């Protein structure tokens, strides 16, 4: 008897140490997987235009100058640029350093997806929700991009989590948490309004939460109002490309982005359908529970919020206020993922969990394929810059506009050749991507001959040289490009540039 009594405390101690591991072990494993996926290849891909634009044109030594650049050159709220400015001060402006905040935000979103799933459907729903967020190709892509989208996803997830808790707890502390997370979302991306405003409206509309919610909603309104002058100053800068992209194609891209990621189009609709099949099967398995079960009220509400956050920008685009870029909807994809997770965990859990495992495996396969396949990666401007740097004397580079900032990032001595100017050059490097103009490969000016041509993961270059430096106008150089995209001309800072008007 005494031996049993002595063993009892040890048993209780063992259980006390095992239960936290059993409770949090799966989430810890998912965080490790998500971190390994995001951090191990953080510097693998080259910067593309939007990423390079920030360190080249937006970030300055002083914070005030940086914020002025945000107002005049960007079309997003200031929070991410503040994070990037602090990041550069501490870690420098290398690709890994600039992408690290996005990677950390992506890892954090996995942790937030777990309690969102618990709010909707308990522990199994939490497990599936966090697992799908950990390996979803779209979240993975933006976790490795030095832009605002991964932080937007995290802030949107936090605002959804604290909204659900505020409805359930109805306390001032829960409402304050919702107000803070909602404010962070609004300060990260303007499309947060399509998620935060409906949540705030629901809290005010429901009698049980109205009184506690009013101060929180008032605080959110103040944050939104403070952003209006910045929004007006930015004036949709740099969004003209959206209108040139057919609305029908953008609508098709929304599910493609979620299923196979931002760069998944080359995989084709067949792969997209294969990835979608487990979701469709899960919908058949769990739709009844989602639509009719009393326990599905929170999931139905989250599904409605996701639908509003996706459909509202589509309706605005249809009536002429067209800012619908599929990537701007990424904040709605965490609530969508939570609802998908809920569909997979009805009463008979095994079939649903098997489907969830198949979907997660499909997501993970796409992420690995992105790491292995240059055709699915960002354009390799870093590799092209190495080719151009290997033979640059007195050179001018003509490239597509989307190549200007990346080449300036990787070749820091380059600057844009002003209009109505001339430059003396002995080498002209023409760069771009397919489809090429029929004139590609022809000499851009008398006295120049083709010396080399090549391709770096699909980015094409032609190198023309002259035995002596020749003076050419910006208009002449800009007019002879190898692709139909909008061109830009870059020259070294030491180039001999004159400002006199030129005729060619």
Secondary structure, DSSP 8 states (H G I E B T S, - for coil): -HHHHHHHHHHHHHHHHHHHHHHHHHHHHHHHHHHHHHHTTTTTS---HHHHHIIIII--SSHHHHHHHHHHH--S-SHHHHHHHHHHHHH-SSHHHHHHHHHHHHHHHHHHHHHHHHHHH-HHHHHHHHHHHHH-HHHHHHTTSSSSHHHHHHHHHHHHHHHHHHHHH--HHHHHHHHHHHHHHHHH-GGGHHHHHHHHHHHHHSHHHHHHHHHHHHHHHHHHHHHHHHHHHHTTTT-HHHHHS-HHHHHHHHHHHHHH-TTGGGG-HHHHHHHHHHHHHHHHHHHHHHHH-GGGHHHHHHHHHHHHHHHHHHHHHHTT-----GGGGGGGHHHHHHHHHHHT-SSSHHHHHHHHHHHHHHHHHHHHHHHH-GGGS---HHHHHHHHHTT-SSEEEEEEHHHHHHHHHHSTTEEE--SS-EEEEEEEEEEEESSB-TTTTS-SSTT-EEEEEEEETTEEEEEEEEEEEEEEEHHHHHH--SBSS-EEEEEETTS-EE-S----
